[in-house]
């Protein structure tokens, strides 16, 4: 009982520190995750943390990673993911393999480690963690497709890197490597994880369409996030890839038939869980760093940082070139490659894999220091300078006509909300008929002026009108899909009729996405 209270006190203290750091970082406009690492380093260096905290790979992979990965996958729009799927896959699968061997080779040369041991390090450091970068993207208003490219690569390369790491570790410990067996093992573990995730995600999505209780649906989603990981690991396939697949399916299929209140609850819940998990992970990273050990391994850390940067440059520029080879229209502008390169931060996955290294592996302590060193470099150097790169590339500057459209839409929504509230006050007798008529006329005049301004903007920029029409049509089709799910839950439709009508709506949504894709390519 006493041990439980101590654990509870530690968790409460960590959350309190993370919350205070979040408040200060927001006021000072500092990257939140970087601030957490710095505070953790400060506490560790000053020995201000009286309680010894043991950070284990199980703690990170089984407790913190599922909500972090699931939240990102849950919010990922499949339409945008599909538009960037080729470069994402190129970076997440062959890119991880190439990173593993490039970094391994350079580390072997720079440190004198055996090639097998160096490749293990290359595998554990291959996974990117863009949490700090994505948070900055949202603040600066970076193009959504760029954010999806960075986030999509991270989601898929997490699982790939873990599988490659496990294969490389076995090879390093045994002293031999069978290429055919390694490829078969990789395909089995990776594909198995995706199959498990898609199957469980589809099952939960079907249940979401038939259950009209937001608390039960929320519980199902939480069980899906952790259950997909545990279920996949039980069958010795990739738990992280299972979480990714489950999150994408439930977020894009399950939410389409969920009630609006359920959607709001789910979005808020996962924003909170991801914030909490990320806060604790990055604070623990700072608290776990042994500064004297890092200093003692400075030479190896410098070699590792150089190797990681060189490997990242080769992979990003090389793989993106291959993905665009033979295409008239590029998946994304050339300047985005610079962001993908410098935004390739390392974090929780690399730390967890390093902590899981067996004690009988040669140079284990040095590998651990190298991992912490690379993670700290990417967070403290790349994570704090990425915003300057974005501004230099002009990716934070949006066209004036798009800013005008957002301002007009915002004013229009505000006007509509004001009218609705005044109408409610009038119905409740708090406004007389004369007051209601006068105020309504003022709002009607403002709304007409906004409509006229938007019409002029659409004449000047017809692409905005097309985008608005497509967005409105998509929302209407999603509303139709949600209404069909509601009718099924209320017993107004049979299962067969529901499936037929839903299939028709899905076909129209797919056609709409094809139209939008052709517009983007044109």
KESE-595826 format. One record per residue (C-alpha): residue in one letter; x, y, z. Coordinates in pm, 1 decimal, padded with zeros to 6 digits. Last residue first. Example, Ala and Ser with C-alpha at 12.3 -4.5 7.8 and 13.67 -1.06 7.14 Angstrom:
2
aa:x:y:z
S:01367.0:-00106.0:00714.0
A:01230.0:-00450.0:00780.0
***
This chain:
522
aa:x:y:z
X:-00383.0:02032.9:-06205.7
X:-00257.3:01784.9:-05952.2
X:-00465.4:01946.1:-05675.8
X:-00773.5:01956.1:-05898.4
X:-00727.7:01587.5:-05986.0
X:-00704.5:01503.8:-05614.6
X:-01020.1:01703.6:-05540.5
X:-01213.3:01521.7:-05811.4
X:-01086.0:01186.1:-05686.2
X:-01189.7:01279.4:-05332.6
X:-01539.6:01361.4:-05455.5
X:-01563.4:01027.3:-05633.7
X:-01465.6:00851.7:-05310.2
X:-01729.3:01043.6:-05117.2
X:-01990.1:00948.1:-05377.7
X:-01889.4:00584.0:-05349.1
X:-01908.5:00603.8:-04968.9
X:-02259.8:00749.7:-04987.6
X:-02373.5:00461.1:-05210.8
X:-02209.7:00208.4:-04978.2
X:-02393.5:00363.3:-04684.2
X:-02724.9:00320.5:-04863.8
X:-02659.1:-00045.7:-04942.4
X:-02520.8:-00124.5:-04595.4
X:-02816.8:00043.7:-04424.5
X:-03066.8:-00142.0:-04640.8
X:-02907.7:-00475.6:-04548.2
X:-02891.6:-00397.8:-04176.6
X:-03254.7:-00294.9:-04168.0
X:-03341.2:00068.7:-04126.7
X:-03563.0:00254.2:-03877.3
X:-03429.9:00053.3:-03582.5
X:-03306.4:00357.2:-03391.1
X:-02941.8:00248.0:-03426.4
X:-02988.3:00203.4:-03801.1
X:-03142.7:00550.0:-03837.6
X:-02849.9:00701.4:-03645.8
X:-02601.2:00524.5:-03872.6
X:-02788.5:00653.8:-04177.6
X:-02781.6:01006.3:-04032.3
X:-02404.1:00983.2:-03982.9
X:-02355.1:00882.5:-04345.6
X:-02574.8:01169.3:-04463.2
X:-02374.2:01409.5:-04243.2
X:-02055.6:01276.0:-04401.4
X:-02210.6:01344.2:-04742.0
X:-02296.8:01701.9:-04636.8
X:-01946.9:01756.7:-04498.9
X:-01798.3:01637.7:-04828.7
X:-02028.5:01863.1:-05029.4
X:-01937.8:02165.2:-04817.1
X:-01566.9:02091.3:-04859.0
X:-01609.0:02046.9:-05234.2
X:-01804.0:02372.7:-05265.1
X:-01551.5:02565.0:-05056.2
X:-01257.9:02429.2:-05257.4
X:-01429.8:02521.9:-05583.8
X:-01504.8:02873.6:-05454.5
X:-01145.0:02917.5:-05339.6
X:-01018.1:02805.0:-05680.3
X:-01224.6:03082.5:-05841.0
X:-00996.5:03353.2:-05692.9
X:-01108.4:03702.3:-05801.1
X:-01472.4:03598.3:-05847.7
X:-01462.5:03400.4:-05522.0
X:-01331.6:03706.7:-05336.3
X:-01613.4:03920.9:-05474.8
X:-01868.9:03665.2:-05358.1
X:-01704.6:03650.7:-05014.8
X:-01733.8:04028.4:-04982.0
X:-02101.2:04016.8:-05082.5
X:-02173.9:03740.3:-04830.3
X:-01999.1:03940.8:-04559.6
X:-02209.3:04248.7:-04640.4
X:-02526.0:04038.7:-04631.7
X:-02428.0:03896.0:-04291.8
X:-02367.0:04244.0:-04149.6
X:-02708.8:04358.5:-04274.8
X:-02875.5:04052.1:-04126.7
X:-02699.8:04112.7:-03794.0
X:-02827.9:04468.8:-03773.5
X:-03176.7:04357.9:-03883.3
X:-03182.0:04089.3:-03613.4
X:-03093.0:04347.5:-03350.7
X:-03384.9:04568.1:-03450.0
X:-03636.4:04282.9:-03477.8
X:-03532.9:04133.8:-03141.4
X:-03548.9:04468.1:-02962.0
X:-03898.3:04539.8:-03101.8
X:-04024.0:04191.3:-03012.6
X:-03898.8:04230.9:-02656.2
X:-03587.4:04047.1:-02540.0
X:-03564.5:03832.8:-02225.0
X:-03884.0:03650.8:-02313.1
X:-03721.7:03308.2:-02341.0
X:-03792.1:03296.8:-02714.4
X:-03622.5:03634.7:-02753.4
X:-03315.0:03520.7:-02560.6
X:-03291.7:03212.6:-02784.9
X:-03321.9:03431.6:-03094.1
X:-03042.9:03652.3:-02958.6
X:-02823.7:03344.3:-02915.2
X:-02893.5:03222.4:-03268.3
X:-02818.8:03565.9:-03414.1
X:-02485.9:03586.4:-03228.8
X:-02383.5:03237.6:-03339.4
X:-02460.1:03328.0:-03701.8
X:-02252.3:03645.0:-03675.1
X:-01958.6:03457.4:-03520.8
X:-01970.5:03196.2:-03797.2
X:-01974.2:03470.9:-04061.4
X:-01691.2:03660.0:-03891.6
X:-01479.2:03346.4:-03890.9
X:-01563.9:03270.0:-04251.8
X:-01469.6:03623.4:-04353.9
X:-01140.2:03608.1:-04164.7
X:-01059.4:03268.7:-04315.6
X:-01135.9:03399.5:-04665.6
X:-00915.7:03704.7:-04610.3
X:-00626.9:03483.5:-04495.3
X:-00669.7:03278.6:-04811.4
X:-00662.5:03595.5:-05024.4
X:-00345.1:03717.8:-04849.4
X:-00148.9:03405.9:-04938.7
X:-00005.9:03224.1:-04635.4
X:00340.9:03287.0:-04496.8
X:00459.5:03012.5:-04261.0
X:00621.2:02809.6:-04538.7
X:00836.2:03098.8:-04660.4
X:01152.9:02889.0:-04670.4
X:01325.3:03121.9:-04424.6
X:01020.0:03111.3:-04199.1
X:01020.7:02732.5:-04192.1
X:01396.4:02724.9:-04130.9
X:01361.3:02967.3:-03841.6
X:01084.8:02747.9:-03697.3
X:01307.8:02439.9:-03722.1
X:01569.1:02603.1:-03498.3
X:01446.0:02496.5:-03153.8
X:01368.4:02134.3:-03241.2
X:01686.4:02093.7:-03443.8
X:01915.0:02204.5:-03160.4
X:01750.6:02103.0:-02831.1
X:01538.0:01814.9:-02957.8
X:01770.2:01672.3:-03220.4
X:02075.9:01715.3:-02998.3
X:01903.6:01568.7:-02689.8
X:01788.2:01260.6:-02881.8
X:02136.2:01216.5:-03035.4
X:02304.8:01239.4:-02694.8
X:02055.4:01007.7:-02526.9
X:02115.9:00750.0:-02798.9
X:02493.8:00789.1:-02780.6
X:02481.5:00746.7:-02402.4
X:02285.2:00421.6:-02441.1
X:02524.5:00298.9:-02708.6
X:02815.5:00376.3:-02474.7
X:02650.2:00179.9:-02194.4
X:02586.6:-00119.2:-02423.4
X:02940.4:-00130.2:-02563.9
X:02912.2:-00506.0:-02630.5
X:02573.0:-00667.6:-02586.0
X:02560.8:-00889.4:-02275.3
X:02352.5:-00632.3:-02087.6
X:02064.2:-00665.3:-02333.5
X:01947.7:-00346.0:-02509.5
X:01594.0:-00258.5:-02395.0
X:01695.9:00088.6:-02276.0
X:01814.7:00171.3:-02626.6
X:01481.9:00058.4:-02775.0
X:01286.2:00275.9:-02532.0
X:01503.1:00581.2:-02600.1
X:01472.5:00541.5:-02976.3
X:01093.6:00510.4:-02947.1
X:01062.7:00810.9:-02712.1
X:01251.5:01070.4:-02911.8
X:01437.5:01143.0:-03234.0
X:01384.2:01449.4:-03450.4
X:01365.8:01433.0:-03830.4
X:01252.7:01794.3:-03873.5
X:01582.2:01898.9:-04033.9
X:01543.2:01651.9:-04320.7
X:01165.1:01667.8:-04362.5
X:01184.0:02048.6:-04350.2
X:01455.9:02055.2:-04616.7
X:01249.2:01816.3:-04828.1
X:00955.4:02059.8:-04810.7
X:01159.3:02304.7:-05019.9
X:01134.3:02069.7:-05317.4
X:00757.7:02110.2:-05338.3
X:00531.1:01811.5:-05260.8
X:00401.2:01503.4:-05438.9
X:00555.4:01634.6:-05759.5
X:00348.7:01662.4:-06076.5
X:00502.8:01532.0:-06397.4
X:00597.5:01205.1:-06228.7
X:00873.9:00983.2:-06368.4
X:01084.4:00993.0:-06052.8
X:00898.7:01171.6:-05772.5
X:00928.9:00881.4:-05526.6
X:01292.8:00828.8:-05628.4
X:01376.7:01193.5:-05558.2
X:01193.9:01172.0:-05223.6
X:01401.6:00866.2:-05140.6
X:01734.2:01034.0:-05219.0
X:01670.6:01370.2:-05055.5
X:01520.6:01224.9:-04738.7
X:01740.9:00914.2:-04714.5
X:02075.6:01078.5:-04794.1
X:02007.4:01371.8:-04560.6
X:01890.1:01146.3:-04277.5
X:02199.9:00929.7:-04305.9
X:02427.2:01234.4:-04289.4
X:02241.1:01378.6:-03990.6
X:02243.2:01044.3:-03807.3
X:02611.7:00982.8:-03880.3
X:02712.6:01330.3:-03763.3
X:02510.3:01286.3:-03442.9
X:02660.0:00940.0:-03381.8
X:03017.7:01059.9:-03432.1
X:02952.9:01347.8:-03191.3
X:02805.6:01103.4:-02938.7
X:03107.0:00869.1:-02966.6
X:03343.1:01157.8:-02893.4
X:03130.1:01286.0:-02605.8
X:03114.3:00950.8:-02424.0
X:03258.8:01079.4:-02095.6
X:03045.2:01390.7:-02122.9
X:02732.6:01179.4:-02164.7
X:02826.5:00972.6:-01858.3
X:02870.9:01291.9:-01652.8
X:02527.6:01420.7:-01774.8
X:02329.5:01107.8:-01683.7
X:02001.0:01174.9:-01863.1
X:01697.1:01011.4:-01702.6
X:01532.4:01331.5:-01577.0
X:01540.1:01490.8:-01922.8
X:01389.0:01186.3:-02091.1
X:01136.7:01158.4:-01807.4
X:01010.9:01508.5:-01884.1
X:00981.3:01415.1:-02250.8
X:00779.4:01101.6:-02174.5
X:00558.1:01261.6:-01906.5
X:00452.5:01550.8:-02126.8
X:00400.6:01330.8:-02431.2
X:00171.4:01098.8:-02235.9
X:-00030.3:01383.8:-02083.6
X:-00068.2:01575.1:-02409.3
X:-00160.3:01255.7:-02594.9
X:-00422.2:01170.7:-02331.7
X:-00566.7:01524.2:-02336.7
X:-00590.3:01553.0:-02715.2
X:-00730.1:01202.0:-02718.2
X:-01011.3:01291.3:-02479.0
X:-01096.5:01619.8:-02650.2
X:-01124.8:01454.4:-02990.8
X:-01330.1:01166.9:-02849.9
X:-01572.6:01395.2:-02666.1
X:-01622.3:01617.6:-02968.7
X:-01683.4:01316.5:-03191.3
X:-01931.9:01166.2:-02944.3
X:-02125.8:01493.2:-02926.2
X:-02141.4:01504.0:-03307.2
X:-02281.5:01148.1:-03328.6
X:-02056.8:00883.4:-03480.0
X:-02110.5:00747.3:-03832.8
X:-01803.8:00904.5:-03995.7
X:-01607.6:00863.6:-03671.6
X:-01573.3:00489.1:-03721.9
X:-01439.7:00504.0:-04075.7
X:-01169.9:00774.6:-04068.7
X:-01064.8:00776.7:-03702.6
X:-01136.4:00407.9:-03639.4
X:-00944.0:00300.3:-03949.7
X:-00645.1:00533.9:-03897.7
X:-00617.1:00455.9:-03526.0
X:-00635.4:00078.7:-03573.2
X:-00367.8:00089.3:-03844.5
X:-00131.2:00295.5:-03629.5
X:-00196.8:00085.5:-03317.7
X:-00122.4:-00234.0:-03513.7
X:00194.7:-00073.2:-03649.2
X:00305.7:-00009.7:-03289.7
X:00221.9:-00363.7:-03178.3
X:00433.5:-00522.9:-03450.0
X:00385.5:-00900.1:-03453.5
X:00469.1:-01154.1:-03184.0
X:00112.9:-01286.6:-03145.4
X:00085.2:-01140.9:-02794.0
X:00250.7:-00824.6:-02924.5
X:-00038.8:-00778.9:-03166.9
X:-00301.7:-00824.3:-02895.6
X:-00119.7:-00588.7:-02657.0
X:-00088.0:-00310.0:-02913.3
X:-00442.1:-00351.0:-03048.5
X:-00576.2:-00363.3:-02693.4
X:-00410.0:-00038.5:-02586.3
X:-00560.8:00183.1:-02855.0
X:-00871.4:-00032.8:-02905.0
X:-00953.9:-00034.4:-02533.6
X:-00941.4:00345.1:-02536.9
X:-01169.1:00349.6:-02843.6
X:-01416.2:00106.8:-02686.2
X:-01435.1:00317.8:-02370.9
X:-01511.6:00626.4:-02577.9
X:-01785.3:00438.9:-02763.4
X:-01936.1:00325.3:-02432.7
X:-01933.0:00679.7:-02296.7
X:-02068.8:00823.4:-02622.4
X:-02374.2:00596.8:-02621.0
X:-02555.1:00536.3:-02949.2
X:-02394.7:00205.6:-03038.4
X:-02442.5:00067.5:-03389.4
X:-02199.4:00271.5:-03600.4
X:-01940.9:00264.8:-03320.4
X:-01962.3:-00116.1:-03318.3
X:-01876.0:-00124.6:-03686.9
X:-01579.9:00108.6:-03627.7
X:-01465.3:-00115.5:-03338.8
X:-01454.7:-00415.8:-03572.0
X:-01279.3:-00216.5:-03847.3
X:-01011.1:-00099.7:-03601.8
X:-00961.3:-00453.9:-03471.3
X:-00913.6:-00591.5:-03822.6
X:-00700.6:-00299.0:-03944.8
X:-00474.3:-00321.1:-03639.6
X:-00428.4:-00698.2:-03655.6
X:-00356.6:-00683.2:-04029.1
X:-00108.0:-00397.8:-03983.5
X:00076.2:-00584.4:-03708.2
X:00091.9:-00902.6:-03913.6
X:00226.6:-00713.3:-04213.5
X:00512.6:-00571.3:-04004.8
X:00596.9:-00891.9:-03814.5
X:00564.4:-01126.6:-04112.1
X:00735.0:-00894.5:-04360.4
X:01030.1:-00836.3:-04127.9
X:01064.3:-01204.9:-04041.1
X:01061.4:-01301.2:-04410.0
X:01322.2:-01035.1:-04489.6
X:01543.9:-01152.4:-04202.2
X:01510.1:-01517.7:-04297.9
X:01618.3:-01434.5:-04654.4
X:01909.5:-01219.5:-04538.0
X:02039.1:-01475.5:-04287.5
X:02257.9:-01293.7:-04036.3
X:02532.4:-01431.0:-03815.2
X:02709.1:-01324.9:-03494.6
X:02432.0:-01452.3:-03271.2
X:02412.2:-01138.5:-03056.0
X:02448.7:-00897.2:-03348.4
X:02203.7:-01090.8:-03568.8
X:01941.6:-01103.9:-03294.1
X:01983.4:-00730.6:-03237.0
X:01952.7:-00654.1:-03609.3
X:01624.2:-00846.4:-03633.6
X:01478.8:-00673.8:-03325.7
X:01594.1:-00333.4:-03449.1
X:01441.5:-00389.9:-03793.5
X:01103.5:-00465.4:-03631.5
X:01125.3:-00161.3:-03403.1
X:01232.5:00061.5:-03692.4
X:00938.2:-00046.5:-03907.3
X:00687.4:00018.7:-03628.1
X:00814.0:00370.1:-03568.0
X:00865.4:00424.7:-03942.1
X:00490.8:00408.9:-04005.3
X:00376.9:00676.0:-03763.4
X:00682.8:00894.2:-03819.3
X:00637.6:00903.8:-04196.8
X:00270.9:00993.2:-04156.4
X:00352.6:01277.9:-03917.2
X:00604.4:01444.4:-04148.1
X:00391.5:01395.0:-04461.4
X:00072.0:01492.3:-04277.7
X:00234.3:01814.0:-04153.6
X:00344.3:01896.3:-04507.7
X:-00007.9:01831.3:-04635.6
X:-00152.1:02062.6:-04369.9
X:00049.6:02360.3:-04489.0
X:00228.8:02530.6:-04192.8
X:00007.1:02752.1:-03976.5
X:00276.8:02862.8:-03732.0
X:00109.1:02727.1:-03417.9
X:-00001.2:02400.9:-03574.8
X:00340.0:02341.4:-03731.4
X:00506.7:02402.7:-03394.4
X:00307.4:02120.7:-03236.0
X:00400.5:01904.5:-03535.5
X:00771.4:01978.1:-03484.6
X:00772.7:01896.5:-03112.5
X:00587.5:01569.8:-03171.3
X:00797.4:01477.5:-03477.7
X:00951.6:01154.3:-03343.6
X:01163.4:00983.2:-03607.1
X:01259.0:00613.8:-03598.8
X:01609.5:00529.8:-03726.3
X:01790.5:00558.3:-03389.6
X:01720.8:00199.3:-03282.5
X:01816.9:00060.0:-03623.8
X:02143.2:00251.7:-03660.3
X:02241.4:00152.5:-03306.1
X:02188.2:-00214.5:-03391.8
X:02386.5:-00151.2:-03712.1
X:02679.8:-00030.1:-03501.2
X:02678.2:-00351.8:-03296.3
X:02683.5:-00566.4:-03611.5
X:02952.6:-00349.8:-03776.9
X:03185.2:-00392.4:-03479.1
X:03251.0:-00068.1:-03295.9
X:03555.5:00140.7:-03394.3
X:03383.9:00465.8:-03308.4
X:03379.5:00671.6:-03628.3
X:03402.8:00386.3:-03879.8
X:03142.3:00170.0:-03705.0
X:02924.5:00479.0:-03655.6
X:02939.7:00557.1:-04028.2
X:02845.4:00201.1:-04123.6
X:02561.8:00179.2:-03872.8
X:02424.9:00518.0:-03974.2
X:02417.8:00410.6:-04339.2
X:02293.2:00060.3:-04258.1
X:02001.5:00164.7:-04038.6
X:01917.2:00470.9:-04245.9
X:01885.7:00254.0:-04558.0
X:01648.5:00016.7:-04380.0
X:01447.6:00307.8:-04239.7
X:01421.9:00469.8:-04583.2
X:01324.1:00139.2:-04746.2
X:01025.5:00131.3:-04507.2
X:00918.2:00470.0:-04365.9
X:01078.4:00705.1:-04619.0
X:00950.0:00523.6:-04927.7
X:00615.2:00462.8:-04759.1
X:00575.6:00834.0:-04686.4
X:00691.9:00930.3:-05036.9
X:00425.9:00698.8:-05188.5
X:00143.6:00776.7:-04946.7
X:00136.7:01154.9:-04990.6
X:-00210.6:01183.9:-05150.2
X:-00322.3:00875.6:-04959.4
X:-00236.8:01039.4:-04627.0
X:-00423.0:01354.8:-04729.3
X:-00741.5:01159.0:-04802.9
X:-00689.1:00933.1:-04500.5
X:-00702.7:01234.0:-04269.5
X:-00482.9:01167.4:-03965.4
X:-00658.6:01252.8:-03639.2
X:-00681.4:00891.1:-03516.9
X:-00327.5:00818.0:-03639.3
X:-00180.3:01098.1:-03425.3
X:-00390.2:01003.3:-03123.3
X:-00306.2:00634.9:-03165.9
X:00068.6:00696.3:-03171.0
X:00074.7:00903.0:-02851.7
X:-00187.7:00687.1:-02675.9
X:-00001.8:00362.8:-02762.3
X:00351.6:00499.1:-02690.0
X:00308.4:00591.5:-02322.7
X:00208.1:00269.8:-02145.6
X:00338.2:-00031.7:-02341.8
X:00636.8:00118.8:-02524.1
X:00752.1:00372.5:-02264.2
X:00697.0:00176.0:-01942.6
X:00808.8:-00150.2:-02106.7
X:01132.1:00017.5:-02220.1
X:01205.8:00108.6:-01857.0
X:01254.0:00450.9:-01697.2
X:01343.6:00402.3:-01331.1
X:01269.9:00708.8:-01124.1
X:01471.7:00768.3:-00805.4
X:01284.7:01014.1:-00586.4
X:01460.5:01327.1:-00460.4
X:01445.5:01516.9:-00784.8
X:01638.7:01836.4:-00716.9
X:01965.5:01660.4:-00794.0
X:02079.6:01987.1:-00953.0
X:02176.8:01806.7:-01273.2
X:01860.3:01591.5:-01273.6
X:01630.7:01885.8:-01208.2
X:01799.3:02091.3:-01479.4
X:01789.0:01805.8:-01728.8
X:01418.0:01751.6:-01661.0
X:01354.8:02122.7:-01704.5
X:01541.1:02117.8:-02035.7
X:01351.5:01809.8:-02155.6
X:01018.5:01970.4:-02067.1
X:01112.5:02294.1:-02243.5
X:01196.1:02099.0:-02558.4
X:00851.7:01936.4:-02544.7
X:00680.7:02274.5:-02510.6
X:00862.9:02463.9:-02782.7
X:00896.8:02815.7:-02636.1
X:00643.1:03094.4:-02680.9
X:00734.1:03254.5:-02344.4
X:00374.3:03243.5:-02223.3
X:00310.5:02898.7:-02366.0
X:00637.6:02763.1:-02230.3
X:00555.8:02896.2:-01881.6
X:00211.5:02732.5:-01873.9
X:00337.2:02405.3:-02023.1
X:00626.5:02394.5:-01774.4
X:00381.4:02434.1:-01487.2
X:00166.9:02150.9:-01626.1
X:00466.6:01920.7:-01672.9
X:00582.6:01987.7:-01316.5
X:00234.8:01907.8:-01180.3
X:00207.3:01594.2:-01395.3
X:00545.3:01470.9:-01271.0
X:00453.6:01546.9:-00909.7
X:00121.5:01361.2:-00940.0
X:00293.6:01060.2:-01097.1
X:00553.7:01051.6:-00819.5
X:00284.8:01081.0:-00549.5
X:00087.7:00794.2:-00701.4
X:00398.1:00577.2:-00709.5
X:00470.4:00659.2:-00343.7
X:00108.9:00579.4:-00252.4
X:00132.4:00243.6:-00428.9
X:00454.8:00161.1:-00245.0
X:00283.4:00235.5:00087.2
X:00000.0:00000.0:00000.0
***
